[in-house]
Every structure is written in structure tokens, then in C-alpha cells.
Amino acid sequence: MTFAADMVSPLEGGAARSREVEPSGLSAHFGQVRAATVELTVGLDPEDLGIQSMADASPIKWHLAHTAWFFETFVLRRYAAHYRPLDERYATLFNSYYVGVGQAHARGARGVLSRPGVEQVLAYRTHVDAAIEALIAGPALSPEAYATIELGLHHEQQHQELILTDLCHAFSCNPIAPVYRDRAPQLVTPSAPLRWIGHGGGLLDIGHTGRGFAFDNEGPSHKVWLDPFAIASRPASCRDFLEFMHDGGYHRPELWMSLGWELARARGWDAPAYWRFDGEAWSTFSLAGVMPLDLEAPVCNVSWFEADAFARWSNARLPTEAQWEAVAGAAAVVGNFVESGALAPHAGRSDSQTESHCGQLFGDVWEWTASAYSPYPGYQPTAGVLGEYNGKFMCGPYVLRGGSCLSPASHLRATYRNYFAPDTRWQFSGIRLARDP
């Protein structure tokens, strides 16, 4: 394969892209991302790091090890000729779903892995980090190796967010309601009035253009025809959703998809995940423990089915991902991300919107779209094992856009396509409405 001077190979979801960090700065970037992952464990007990509260979640200790496994498997074993693994058994223990590289320990049974212990996992990370640093410092870091290291850093940022969502779910199952981080007092301000922002539609370019990092599912860039539409100026708030609940939203089958209605009945859904009612007032479980429900903040921890039912109750609908990207493409990636330390969605300020622009497109809550997760026209997954990253999941999930209060800011962009099964409620996902003229 031939590479242009400023391009790197399209590895594991990484579309061909220009280098964001030159090799001289890659070491610092690598160290920053790896340190940020470990920083998330500060203040936690060893027991906290080993718990698995559901099959969709993983123990924090496993996340710490798996992200090291990624660099070991796809970088060091391929590009570091003299690398020696710390423990060959880790190849199976910390594989996630890459069938092409061998067996993986059952996902739902990661919580039974009491060994290796936390100290051994941290030693594994140190071992891998030292080898990656040596490779970066070497005389011939190939474009392929560079691309895979950068991909691994974005992969690790995904797991940083998962560490927090998985921990929140685990702590929510504990009757003593543990606190992960105390939340600084926040001034509760009214959410900005919801307005409808019109978009004229037309023939638009959607998807990643090839400049800067992107996963393979973000491309190729292609033309999409959009009829005129309108989109809400802000995400739906907890107050908005409470009105839906008070109007019997969870008990009106005409608002629900059939499968969603069945799941809501079977699982006892009558409010968003983590909401609690004591007979007088609503509260919600958060990474700061049980907190009074902020009615002005974006509603969070709702499934696609709940979002879709709320949209229908609102005489609206969910936007397609192309509509969302058409609105967000020119917006700056600013918002309430993990770096703020809030670890919870906040109400948007009135001055975050204008007559022609939406607020809170990035951060606070992932926004469900009406679009099933499927390939763009001309999509080709990366050849080989690294192609297992995205393509094989294009069956069943729905697309979310924008990032959340737990997402690293540098990880996001307007073309980013997150995806989850429509019954997922543990992710920090919310709602932005759209409607036709």
C-alpha cells in the first residue's frame, strides 16, 4: 500500500485521515490518554473495580486490561519485533469480540475473573506502555503502526466513558447508594425555551470527508437528499418528560412500538432508568449518589423506545442522523463533557442558542436518532481482524449523536456515529425532537 505524505492507513475503523499528532508529540498524547483512564479509578476500592452488574457492562478492572490488550494485540505483536507478552493467558481473558485473533472469555462472566488482581492489571498496563513508548521512540514508526496507535487511543476514550456508565449502573444496584465523586453545587437555572429551528433541506454531503481521525463507519462521505424539516433548539428536559409521564405516556400503547411496549411491560418501566420517587418528589441516582431531580436538565437514561414514544406524544419525531448532522456539521464541538467534572447533564443557557442555531448539540446527553445503524453507500470495512470493530454490528442498533457529559471532548465530532440496541437505558442517552413542516 502506498501512502501520501500526510496520510495513514485506514485501520480498524480509522478512515484514511491526516495526522493529527506528529510522532514527536504522539508519546505525550499516548501518556495523557492512558493516564486519564487510570485517573478514573482514584478513590475506588479494589472491590469496586471487579464488579459486573449486568452482562452489558464490564468490571473496571477488565476495561483497564482490555485497553492494554488492544495495544498489545494490534500494535506490539505486529510492529514490535522484540516484544514479549507479560502473560500469554491475557490474550483470551481480555479479548472482547475479535474472533479473528482467537478465543475470548465470555462477556457476561467477566465479573468472575478475580485473578489477575488489580495490581497485576496495572503492571500489565505498565508493561504495555513501556513497549509502546519504545516503539514510538524508535527510528521507523510505520504509518500503519502510527494509525493503529492513534486508533487505540480513541478506542481507550470509548472505554473511559464505559467505565463511568458501567460504574454508575453497578453503584445504582447497591442499596447504600455509593458516591463516586461529590458534585459541586450547581446553580439550577431554567432551561432555555424550546424553539423550532427550520432547515431548508436539499442535497447535502453527509459523513467524514477524510481529514482528521474518524472510524470507518463515519464514511465514506456521500450525498443525501433532505426535505425541509425543523429540529428542536435543545434536548427534551426532565420537566418535559415528566409531563409525558403524568399524561400516562408509559400506559398508552398507541404511543409505542410493539416491541418497546412489550419490553416496558415486562421490565416494569414507568420512568427513566435511575429515577426514584419517594411519594413526594423525584430524585435520580447519579455518580454523585442520589440527587434531587433537576427538572431543567436534559432527560437522561432513556431507551430508544422511550424516546420514540415521547416524540410521538409530542406530535413530533426523532431526527434522522443525516438531519442531525446537517444541523450540527457547522457547530463547534463545545459543551458539558467529562472534563467539566460535572458527570451529569446540565440545563443549557438561553444564550447558547440563537434564532438559527441549536444549543447543546454536543455533550450532556447522547441523542437518539430515528436511523438504524447501517452502512453508508460504498462502505467497506477494513480488511482483516481490525475490520471487526464496527461493521459486524450493523444489525439491530440505532444511531446516537453528539456525545454526553461522560465523553472526552477530543473524542467527538459531528460525523461520529455511536450505536446501541434500542432497549439500552444505562447509557447517558436523551432526546432531541424533530418535525416536518
C-alpha positions in Angstrom: 0.0 0.0 0.0 1.3 3.5 -0.9 0.8 6.4 1.5 0.7 10.1 0.7 3.0 12.1 2.8 0.2 13.3 5.2 -2.0 10.2 5.2 -2.0 7.0 7.3 -3.7 3.7 6.6 -7.4 3.1 7.2 -7.0 0.6 10.1 -9.7 -0.7 12.5 -12.4 1.8 11.7 -10.0 4.5 11.0 -10.8 6.0 7.7 -7.8 7.3 5.8 -7.0 10.6 7.6 -4.4 13.2 8.1 -2.1 13.0 11.0 -3.4 15.0 14.0 -0.2 14.5 16.1 3.2 14.1 14.7 5.3 11.2 16.1 7.3 13.7 18.2 4.0 14.5 20.0 2.5 11.1 19.9 4.3 9.9 23.1 2.8 12.8 25.1 -0.7 12.2 23.7 -0.4 8.5 24.4 0.7 9.1 28.0 -2.2 11.6 28.6 -4.9 9.3 27.4 -3.5 6.3 29.3 -3.2 8.3 32.5 -6.7 9.6 32.2 -8.0 6.1 32.3 -6.2 5.2 35.5 -7.3 8.6 37.0 -10.9 7.4 36.8 -10.2 4.7 39.4 -8.9 7.2 42.1 -10.9 6.8 45.3 -12.4 3.4 44.3 -11.9 0.3 46.3 -10.5 -2.9 44.8 -13.9 -4.4 45.1 -15.4 -1.6 43.0 -13.0 -2.5 40.2 -14.1 -6.1 40.0 -17.9 -5.9 40.0 -20.0 -6.7 36.9 -23.7 -5.7 37.5 -25.1 -6.9 34.2 -24.0 -8.6 31.0 -23.8 -5.4 29.0 -21.3 -3.9 31.5 -17.8 -4.9 32.3 -15.7 -4.6 35.5 -13.5 -1.6 35.6 -10.5 -3.9 36.0 -11.4 -5.6 32.8 -11.6 -2.2 31.0 -8.1 -1.4 32.3 -6.8 -4.7 31.0 -8.7 -4.8 27.7 -7.4 -1.4 26.6 -3.8 -2.6 27.2 -4.7 -5.8 25.4 -5.7 -3.8 22.3 -2.3 -2.1 22.1 -0.5 -5.4 22.7 -2.6 -7.3 20.2 -2.8 -4.9 17.3 0.4 -2.8 17.7 3.1 -4.7 19.6 2.5 -8.2 18.3 2.6 -6.8 14.8 5.1 -4.0 14.7 7.5 -4.5 17.7 9.8 -7.4 16.7 11.3 -8.0 20.1 8.1 -7.6 22.2 7.4 -10.3 24.8 3.9 -10.5 26.3 3.7 -10.3 30.1 1.3 -13.3 30.2 0.1 -15.2 27.2 -3.1 -16.1 29.0 -4.3 -12.5 28.9 -4.8 -12.9 25.1 -8.0 -14.8 25.9 -9.0 -13.2 29.2 -9.1 -9.6 27.8 -10.2 -10.2 24.2 -13.6 -8.6 23.7 -15.2 -9.8 20.4 -12.3 -10.2 17.9 -12.9 -13.7 16.7 -10.1 -13.5 14.2 -7.4 -13.3 16.9 -8.7 -16.3 19.0 -11.0 -17.2 21.8 -12.4 -14.7 24.3 -13.7 -15.2 27.8 -17.5 -15.0 27.9 -18.7 -11.4 28.1 -21.3 -12.0 30.8 -18.8 -13.8 33.0 -16.1 -11.1 33.2 -17.0 -10.5 36.8 -15.8 -13.9 37.9 -12.2 -13.0 37.0 -10.9 -12.4 40.5 -7.4 -13.0 39.1 -5.4 -11.3 37.9 -5.8 -8.8 40.6 -5.8 -5.0 40.3 -2.1 -4.6 40.9 -1.3 -7.3 38.3 -3.6 -5.5 35.8 -1.8 -2.2 36.4 1.5 -3.9 36.0 0.2 -5.2 32.7 -0.6 -1.7 31.6 2.8 -0.5 32.6 4.5 -3.3 30.7 2.5 -2.5 27.5 3.0 1.3 27.9 6.8 0.9 28.1 6.8 -1.2 24.9 4.6 1.3 23.1 6.8 4.2 24.2 9.9 2.4 23.0 8.2 1.7 19.6 7.2 5.4 19.2 10.7 6.5 20.1 12.3 4.1 17.6 13.7 5.1 14.2 11.0 3.7 12.0 7.4 4.1 13.2 5.5 2.9 10.2 2.3 4.7 9.0 0.4 1.5 9.8 1.7 1.4 13.4 1.0 5.1 13.8 -2.5 4.8 12.6 -3.2 1.8 14.9 -1.8 3.6 18.0 -4.0 6.6 17.3 -6.9 4.3 16.8 -6.1 2.6 20.1 -6.2 6.0 21.9 -9.7 6.7 20.5 -10.7 3.2 21.5 -9.4 3.8 25.0 -11.5 7.0 25.2 -14.6 5.0 24.4 -13.7 2.7 27.3 -13.2 5.7 29.6 -16.8 6.6 29.1 -17.9 3.0 29.6 -16.0 2.8 32.9 -18.2 5.6 34.2 -21.5 4.3 32.7 -20.8 0.8 34.0 -19.8 2.1 37.4 -23.0 4.2 37.6 -25.1 1.1 36.9 -23.2 -1.0 39.4 -23.5 1.6 42.2 -27.2 2.1 41.4 -27.7 -1.6 42.3 -26.3 -1.1 45.8 -28.9 -0.1 48.5 -26.4 2.2 50.2 -26.2 4.3 47.1 -22.4 4.8 46.9 -20.9 8.1 45.8 -18.2 8.1 43.1 -17.5 11.8 43.0 -19.1 14.5 45.1 -20.7 17.0 42.8 -20.0 20.7 43.2 -23.2 22.7 43.9 -24.8 23.8 40.7 -26.9 26.9 40.1 -30.2 25.5 38.8 -31.4 27.7 36.0 -34.5 27.4 33.9 -33.8 25.5 30.6 -34.0 27.6 27.5 -37.5 27.8 26.0 -37.8 25.1 23.3 -37.9 26.6 19.8 -38.1 25.0 16.4 -35.1 25.7 14.1 -36.0 25.3 10.4 -33.7 23.7 7.9 -34.3 24.1 4.2 -33.0 20.6 3.3 -31.6 20.0 -0.1 -28.8 17.8 -1.5 -26.1 17.7 1.2 -22.8 15.9 1.9 -23.0 13.6 4.9 -20.2 11.6 6.5 -16.5 12.0 7.1 -14.5 13.8 4.4 -11.1 12.2 5.1 -9.4 15.0 7.1 -8.7 14.2 10.7 -9.4 11.0 12.6 -12.6 9.0 12.0 -13.8 5.5 12.5 -14.7 3.6 9.3 -18.4 3.7 10.0 -18.3 7.5 9.6 -17.6 7.3 5.8 -17.5 7.5 3.0 -18.9 11.0 2.6 -21.9 10.8 0.3 -24.8 12.8 -0.9 -28.2 12.7 0.9 -31.4 14.5 -0.1 -33.3 16.0 2.8 -36.7 17.5 2.6 -37.2 20.6 4.7 -37.6 19.9 8.4 -37.4 21.6 11.8 -35.4 20.5 14.8 -35.7 21.4 18.5 -33.4 24.1 19.8 -32.4 22.0 22.8 -32.8 18.4 24.1 -36.0 17.5 25.9 -35.8 18.3 29.6 -36.7 16.2 32.6 -39.7 18.5 33.1 -40.8 17.8 29.5 -40.6 14.1 30.1 -42.4 14.3 33.4 -45.3 15.8 31.6 -45.3 12.8 29.3 -45.4 10.5 32.3 -48.2 12.5 34.0 -50.2 12.1 30.8 -50.0 8.4 31.0 -47.2 8.1 28.5 -46.0 4.7 29.9 -49.5 3.3 29.8 -50.7 4.4 26.3 -49.9 1.6 23.8 -50.7 3.9 20.8 -47.5 5.8 21.5 -45.2 2.8 21.5 -43.6 0.4 19.1 -44.9 -3.0 19.7 -41.6 -4.5 20.9 -41.0 -1.4 23.1 -44.4 -1.8 24.7 -43.8 -5.4 25.5 -40.4 -4.7 27.0 -41.7 -1.8 29.0 -44.4 -4.1 30.5 -42.1 -7.0 31.1 -39.4 -4.8 32.7 -41.6 -2.6 34.7 -40.6 0.7 33.0 -42.5 3.6 34.4 -39.8 6.3 34.4 -36.3 6.7 33.0 -33.6 4.5 34.5 -32.2 5.7 37.8 -35.3 7.9 38.6 -36.8 7.4 42.1 -40.0 8.7 43.6 -40.4 8.8 47.4 -44.1 9.7 47.4 -43.4 13.5 47.3 -40.6 14.3 44.9 -38.4 12.7 42.2 -34.7 12.1 42.6 -32.2 10.3 40.4 -29.2 8.1 41.1 -26.0 9.6 39.7 -22.3 9.3 40.1 -22.7 11.7 43.0 -25.2 9.3 44.6 -28.9 10.1 44.9 -29.6 13.7 43.9 -32.8 15.7 43.6 -34.1 15.6 40.0 -33.1 18.7 38.1 -36.2 19.3 36.1 -34.4 21.7 33.8 -31.6 19.4 32.8 -31.9 17.1 29.7 -33.7 13.9 30.4 -31.2 11.1 30.5 -31.0 7.2 30.6 -33.9 6.6 28.3 -34.1 3.9 25.7 -34.8 4.5 22.0 -38.3 3.1 22.6 -39.0 5.7 25.3 -37.5 8.4 23.2 -39.7 7.4 20.2 -42.9 7.2 22.4 -42.1 10.7 23.9 -41.6 12.1 20.4 -45.0 10.7 19.2 -46.7 12.1 22.3 -45.1 15.5 21.5 -46.6 15.4 18.0 -43.1 15.2 16.7 -40.5 12.5 15.8 -36.8 11.8 16.3 -34.4 13.3 13.7 -32.7 11.1 11.3 -28.9 11.0 11.7 -28.5 12.9 8.4 -30.8 15.7 9.7 -28.9 15.8 12.9 -25.5 16.1 11.1 -26.9 18.7 8.7 -27.6 20.9 11.7 -24.5 20.1 13.8 -21.9 20.0 11.0 -21.1 23.7 11.3 -21.3 23.9 15.1 -18.3 24.0 17.3 -17.7 20.9 19.4 -18.3 22.6 22.8 -20.4 21.6 25.7 -20.5 19.8 29.0 -18.1 16.9 28.7 -16.2 14.7 31.2 -13.5 17.4 31.5 -16.1 19.7 33.3 -16.2 17.3 36.3 -19.9 17.6 36.5 -20.5 14.0 35.4 -24.2 14.8 34.9 -26.2 16.7 32.2 -26.9 20.4 32.8 -29.6 22.7 31.5 -28.5 24.8 28.6 -28.3 28.5 28.9 -30.6 30.7 26.8 -27.5 32.4 25.3 -26.3 29.0 24.0 -29.0 29.3 21.3 -29.7 31.8 18.6 -32.6 32.2 16.2 -30.9 29.9 13.7 -28.7 27.6 15.8 -29.4 24.8 18.3 -27.9 24.5 21.7 -26.3 21.5 23.4 -25.7 19.6 20.2 -22.5 18.2 21.8 -22.2 16.9 25.4 -24.7 16.5 28.2 -26.6 13.5 26.6 -26.2 11.3 23.6 -29.2 12.0 21.3 -31.2 9.1 19.8 -32.0 9.3 16.1 -34.6 7.6 14.0 -31.8 5.9 12.0 -31.0 2.3 12.2 -27.2 1.6 12.4 -26.4 0.6 8.8 -23.5 1.1 6.4 -23.2 4.2 4.3 -23.3 3.8 0.5 -19.9 2.5 -0.6 -18.9 1.5 2.9 -16.1 -1.1 3.1 -14.9 -2.4 6.5 -11.2 -2.6 7.0 -9.8 -5.9 5.7 -8.7 -8.4 8.3 -9.3 -8.7 12.0 -9.4 -5.0 12.6 -12.5 -4.8 10.4 -14.5 -6.4 13.2 -14.6 -3.1 15.1 -17.8 -1.6 13.6 -19.1 -3.4 10.5 -20.3 -6.6 12.1 -22.7 -4.7 14.4 -24.7 -3.1 11.7 -27.8 -5.1 12.5 -30.3 -4.0 15.2 -28.8 -0.9 16.9 -29.9 2.7 16.4 -27.6 5.6 16.0 -26.9 8.3 18.6 -25.1 11.5 18.0 -23.4 14.3 19.9 -21.7 12.8 23.0 -22.5 13.1 26.7 -21.3 14.6 29.9 -19.1 11.5 30.3 -17.5 11.7 26.8 -14.0 13.1 26.4 -14.3 16.3 24.3 -11.4 15.4 22.0 -13.1 12.2 21.1 -16.1 13.8 19.4 -17.0 15.4 16.0 -20.2 16.0 14.0 -19.8 12.8 12.0 -19.3 10.5 15.0 -21.8 7.6 14.9 -22.5 5.9 18.3 -24.9 3.0 18.3 -26.7 0.9 20.9 -29.6 -1.5 21.0 -33.0 0.3 21.2 -33.7 -1.1 24.7 -30.4 0.4 26.2 -31.1 2.6 29.2 -27.8 2.6 31.1 -26.1 4.8 28.6 -26.4 8.6 29.1 -28.8 9.0 26.2 -31.5 11.6 25.7 -33.9 13.1 23.2 -34.0 15.9 20.7 -37.2 16.3 18.7 -37.7 17.0 15.0 -40.8 17.5 12.9 -41.9 18.1 9.4 -43.2 21.4 8.1 
